[in-house]
Amino acid sequence: MGQTVPSTCDTLIIGAGMSGLAAGIRLAQYDQNVVVLDRHALWGGLNSFYKKAGRPFDVGLHALTNYVDKGVRGKPLTRILRQLRIPYDALKLGQQWVSESAFPGVKLRFSNDFQLMRSEVAEKFPSQIDGFDRLSALLADYPSLPTAGMPVFARTRLAEFLTDEKLVDLLLLPILYYGSPTPHDIEWGSFVVLWKSLYEEGFARPQGGVRTILTLLRDRYKELGGQLHMRQGVAKLLHENGKAIGVVLDSGHEIRASRILSSAGLVETMALCGEALQEKFSEEKCAGEMTFVECISLLDTPLVDLGHDKTITFFNTTERLIYEAPEAAFDSRSGVICCPDHYDNQIPQHEPALRLTLRAHPQKWFDFTDEEYAATKESAWQAGHKAILPFAPDIRDHTVFVDTFTPRTVRQFTGHTRGVVYGSPIKSPDGTTELENLFLMGTDQGFLGIVGAMLSGIAMANVHALQASPS
Ligand SMILES: Cc1cc2nc3c(=O)[nH]c(=O)nc-3n(C[C@H](O)[C@H](O)[C@H](O)COP(=O)(O)OP(=O)(O)OC[C@H]3O[C@@H](n4cnc5c(N)ncnc54)[C@H](O)[C@@H]3O)c2cc1C
């Protein structure tokens, strides 16, 4: 029998995704009475898992970014493991083989050894290598965490180092796809974080996929006595005199809390706070628009046997980089091809897989009838797999099973407005909101991806729930 949902707690956490679970562990370690709630039946949020036709799938996982070797200190991943007291070996990480950013006629390969990317730039853009070296030296000195007060965009800063726009596009393509809430460009602070996590540190995958991380987080939280209540949505946030004091659940049950940490997103959290805040942070004014459709194809043949050995290929079929919300339901002119089997140390979970991510319209998928929805998913698969032919093998005759998720799937399972993945372009680097005792964590605090979400949960718990005196 499940635990009874309590009526009071020290810290209430909205969302059992990566940030919520990491924050929960941190607080439970200090004996706080902490409650994590999620509306969905499965934990993991944007990076959860499910079964279809008896086959296990990861929702989101392409790569765990920020790879470091065992024993390396002071890096984001080792900091997380130390703070959560999880041993490095428990993640069972396998490193990527090699990835690439690819435009027609030119590719930049990169791996977990930064020198590969440097040698590719030296060979293909010899006139740019001095600027590239100055840029990478500058970035190596930046902290790995988001820095507030850098309201400048990456293209502007990059122009100080690189004069070849094709090289700028090649470097930006993976970074925009793995974390930009803004079309065509990305705010400089986020660029720095992603540069470090994608290029300086690199990609890995836990053996067993995202379940391995999520099981570790959930088990650690529960063994510390933390309360996890699934299928418990927060319908309303209660506040008095500018202070958050508790929540009302979908069931009508009320929980009072000394503070609330929310991973639901800026627009979504403010919508729980009543008309005035909902209006001030409305979807029209504050929601992002970058969302994606992803087709996961299971194959009868390993991709290496079809001549493809890349782990992740970020592709762009036109001369200049395209990264914007499309006018149609999807746009196959650029995207991401991920081969989850192309990591060391993997035990296949099912047939060989290829994941194809394309940009999606933030509204159209919600307006489709069921027939239109199914037909548009099929068109995305057909058009996408045709578009990637210059960059990957033709898998269309090798596909035995396809599952496709869309912005509608993301909204249904995580509640994110428009099904957006990188949240609102408005971030709160210190997590504070208009209400005292209510803090944002995760994507809308400005930390990106799985590692970023966990770091965010830990940082917000440390700053707002452990160092703060109870109020
Ligand atoms: C397709 C896809 C691929 C991705 N691939 C990668 C990748 O390869 N590598 C990587 O690092 N990152 C990847 N990401 C991004 C990564 O998944 C997210 O950055 C990270 O999981 C965000 O975690 P979070 O805890 O901040 O938020 P979320 O995962 O969004 O968690 C928020 C939780 O809050 C719950 N919630 C919301 N509202 C309420 C409410 N009112 N009441 C109760 N519960 C509520 C939701 O159900 C959800 O579980 C991917 C994301 C997607 C969608």
The ligand as an SDF file (V2000), in Angstrom:
LIG
                    3D

 53 58  0  0  0  0  0  0  0  0999 V2000
   13.0050   14.2230  -26.4570 C   0  0  0  0  0  0  0  0  0  0  0  0
   13.9390   14.7340  -25.4220 C   0  0  0  0  0  0  0  0  0  0  0  0
   15.2610   14.3600  -25.5060 C   0  0  0  0  0  0  0  0  0  0  0  0
   16.1400   14.8060  -24.5490 C   0  0  0  0  0  0  0  0  0  0  0  0
   17.3950   14.3460  -24.6160 N   0  0  0  0  0  0  0  0  0  0  0  0
   18.2810   14.7050  -23.6770 C   0  0  0  0  0  0  0  0  0  0  0  0
   19.5670   14.1520  -23.6740 C   0  0  0  0  0  0  0  0  0  0  0  0
   19.9120   13.3260  -24.4970 O   0  0  0  0  0  0  0  0  0  0  0  0
   20.4450   14.5710  -22.7370 N   0  0  0  0  0  0  0  0  0  0  0  0
   20.0950   15.4860  -21.7970 C   0  0  0  0  0  0  0  0  0  0  0  0
   20.9250   15.8300  -20.9610 O   0  0  0  0  0  0  0  0  0  0  0  0
   18.8560   16.0300  -21.7590 N   0  0  0  0  0  0  0  0  0  0  0  0
   17.9390   15.6530  -22.6780 C   0  0  0  0  0  0  0  0  0  0  0  0
   16.6830   16.1700  -22.6570 N   0  0  0  0  0  0  0  0  0  0  0  0
   16.3890   17.2230  -21.6840 C   0  0  0  0  0  0  0  0  0  0  0  0
   16.1730   16.6600  -20.2890 C   0  0  0  0  0  0  0  0  0  0  0  0
   15.2660   15.6010  -20.3700 O   0  0  0  0  0  0  0  0  0  0  0  0
   15.5900   17.7630  -19.3920 C   0  0  0  0  0  0  0  0  0  0  0  0
   16.4380   18.8840  -19.4400 O   0  0  0  0  0  0  0  0  0  0  0  0
   15.4850   17.3360  -17.9250 C   0  0  0  0  0  0  0  0  0  0  0  0
   14.9830   16.0340  -17.8370 O   0  0  0  0  0  0  0  0  0  0  0  0
   14.6000   18.3450  -17.2000 C   0  0  0  0  0  0  0  0  0  0  0  0
   14.3590   17.8800  -15.9070 O   0  0  0  0  0  0  0  0  0  0  0  0
   13.4920   18.7270  -14.8720 P   0  0  0  0  0  0  0  0  0  0  0  0
   13.4790   17.9670  -13.6230 O   0  0  0  0  0  0  0  0  0  0  0  0
   13.9910   20.1050  -14.8370 O   0  0  0  0  0  0  0  0  0  0  0  0
   12.0440   18.8790  -15.4790 O   0  0  0  0  0  0  0  0  0  0  0  0
   10.9800   17.8390  -16.0140 P   0  0  0  0  0  0  0  0  0  0  0  0
   11.6350   16.5950  -16.4830 O   0  0  0  0  0  0  0  0  0  0  0  0
   10.1630   18.5790  -16.9780 O   0  0  0  0  0  0  0  0  0  0  0  0
   10.1340   17.4760  -14.7270 O   0  0  0  0  0  0  0  0  0  0  0  0
    9.0440   18.2250  -14.3030 C   0  0  0  0  0  0  0  0  0  0  0  0
    8.0570   17.2820  -13.6430 C   0  0  0  0  0  0  0  0  0  0  0  0
    7.0570   18.0680  -13.0250 O   0  0  0  0  0  0  0  0  0  0  0  0
    5.8220   17.4040  -13.1450 C   0  0  0  0  0  0  0  0  0  0  0  0
    4.7550   18.3990  -13.0180 N   0  0  0  0  0  0  0  0  0  0  0  0
    4.5400   19.4780  -13.8020 C   0  0  0  0  0  0  0  0  0  0  0  0
    3.4750   20.1710  -13.3670 N   0  0  0  0  0  0  0  0  0  0  0  0
    3.0090   19.5170  -12.2660 C   0  0  0  0  0  0  0  0  0  0  0  0
    1.9370   19.7470  -11.3590 C   0  0  0  0  0  0  0  0  0  0  0  0
    1.1250   20.7970  -11.4880 N   0  0  0  0  0  0  0  0  0  0  0  0
    1.7590   18.8670  -10.3540 N   0  0  0  0  0  0  0  0  0  0  0  0
    2.5820   17.8050  -10.1880 C   0  0  0  0  0  0  0  0  0  0  0  0
    3.6070   17.5500  -11.0220 N   0  0  0  0  0  0  0  0  0  0  0  0
    3.8150   18.3950  -12.0450 C   0  0  0  0  0  0  0  0  0  0  0  0
    5.8730   16.7670  -14.5140 C   0  0  0  0  0  0  0  0  0  0  0  0
    4.9730   15.6790  -14.6200 O   0  0  0  0  0  0  0  0  0  0  0  0
    7.3400   16.3470  -14.6040 C   0  0  0  0  0  0  0  0  0  0  0  0
    7.5110   15.0090  -14.1780 O   0  0  0  0  0  0  0  0  0  0  0  0
   15.7270   15.6950  -23.5520 C   0  0  0  0  0  0  0  0  0  0  0  0
   14.3880   16.0590  -23.4680 C   0  0  0  0  0  0  0  0  0  0  0  0
   13.4900   15.5660  -24.3930 C   0  0  0  0  0  0  0  0  0  0  0  0
   12.0410   15.8950  -24.2740 C   0  0  0  0  0  0  0  0  0  0  0  0
  1  2  1  0
  2  3  1  0
  2 52  2  0
  3  4  2  0
  4  5  1  0
  4 50  1  0
  5  6  2  0
  6  7  1  0
  6 13  1  0
  7  8  2  0
  7  9  1  0
  9 10  1  0
 10 11  2  0
 10 12  1  0
 12 13  2  0
 13 14  1  0
 14 15  1  0
 14 50  1  0
 15 16  1  0
 16 17  1  0
 16 18  1  0
 18 19  1  0
 18 20  1  0
 20 21  1  0
 20 22  1  0
 22 23  1  0
 23 24  1  0
 24 25  2  0
 24 26  1  0
 24 27  1  0
 27 28  1  0
 28 29  2  0
 28 30  1  0
 28 31  1  0
 31 32  1  0
 32 33  1  0
 33 34  1  0
 33 48  1  0
 34 35  1  0
 35 36  1  0
 35 46  1  0
 36 37  1  0
 36 45  1  0
 37 38  2  0
 38 39  1  0
 39 40  1  0
 39 45  2  0
 40 41  1  0
 40 42  2  0
 42 43  1  0
 43 44  2  0
 44 45  1  0
 46 47  1  0
 46 48  1  0
 48 49  1  0
 50 51  2  0
 51 52  1  0
 52 53  1  0
M  END
$$$$
